[in-house]
Amino acid sequence: MARSSGDPLRSAFGDLRRAHPGSLAAPVPAEEFENLWAAMSQSPRSSPGTAYVHVPFCETHCLFCGFYKYHWRKRDGAPYVDSVLTQARRLQGQPLLDGPPLRALYLGGGTPTILSAPDLHRLVSELRGLLPLAPDCEITLEGRILAFTEDKMRAAFDAGVNRVSLGVQTFDEPIRRSLGRKASKQAVIATLETLVAFDSGAIVIDLIYGLPGQTFETWAEDLRLVEAIGLDGVDLYGLNLIPGTPLMTAIDKRKLDPVPRQDLGVFYASGAEAMEQAGWEAISTSHWRSPGLRERSVYNYLSKTGAECIALGAGAGGALGGVGYRLIPTVEAYAKQLDQGQLPITSMFRARQDAPLINVIRAGMERGRLDSTQVRAVPGGDAVMDDLEPLLAHWSRAGLLAPRQRFFDLTVAGRFWQVAMTQRIIGFLDHPQRRPMAALLREEGAK
Ligand code: SF4
């Protein structure tokens, strides 16, 4: 249920629940990994797919981050790239590479831009030869400003990267310093301008609202710079306070004060308004693209729709034929398994039976528009939509949705609460009392 307070941005729900709702459920026992993987790799893919390469090294641990894994040492780069390429070579000739060509290749981390120019070049160019990429495949290099030098940019673009996604978080120098981000404001701007000047792909950044020390003025300046620099896309994320991160420790010790939780929605709304005023298009609830239309965000979109994904690299996660899998996160163990010709898989999960339905709902919510006709078109969708509609009507009354014909468009407040709402939809669908709850909501709506 949402609170009908008249101020949905601030108080529709009690918590944000930022963890993205998954659609994979039942863990597979380790003794079944080998046979299951054999079956998965012997089946051609049947739907649009992607590949994800994980590069788990970072030069520093940013205070807010829960993804930090390995401190970067220069000598680790080349052997790690060797291991990833070894894993990709092992896939050659396997039917899982057959089927529709891959629409997106994503190098994430960690910090893939930490790799040397020669390693970046051979990683991307060799993967292009080893994986069945579509001619218009989006090839994203994720990373950060620090140590992303011009020779690396050139190497990446020359090898075929056509999208660069950098975690900037904020341009404001005092806030950057307090978060452990070392690059100065001028260095951030200069790096982004250099990337834009290459004119070789979409340049996209992440910004975070809710950071300690952030004000509406620093936020407005961050948003102004996105347009002024000539970027192609921007993600606006609310600060996710992850237990165990250095930021959480600093907040617990009262060394840093985050933005009050009830103001986060106002930051989001002002960000959405600024992007709209600049003529940018919201292609998801957290992502905007410039009128230049270079940005497509194919990987992010496909991953939200539950597309099949081939995982490469220590700690990478993938999904094939309704089975999710994760590779061994430890670099040494991952390399050792590959050297011994063994499967570097650490966990597997079978998708829940109604995953196609959940994926349609997740993808629609993520894009800011739930299409009831699309949901009803999936097997089992009619019953789900019949029960869901009273909840969606309740949320409409609370100012989170704007129903229009077959669509439920998320309002600005709904967009801010999207992840929390999607999680609640999944919880509602799984609830043993779903039918009686739907009946109660229907009664509430009739009053
Ligand atoms: S934000 Fe990026 S660079 Fe910083 S610790 Fe996390 S993964 Fe590494």
Residues whose N, C-alpha, C, O or C-beta is under 5 A from the ligand:
A	BS01	SF4	C58 T60 H61 C62 C65 F67 Y68 G109 G110 T111 R144
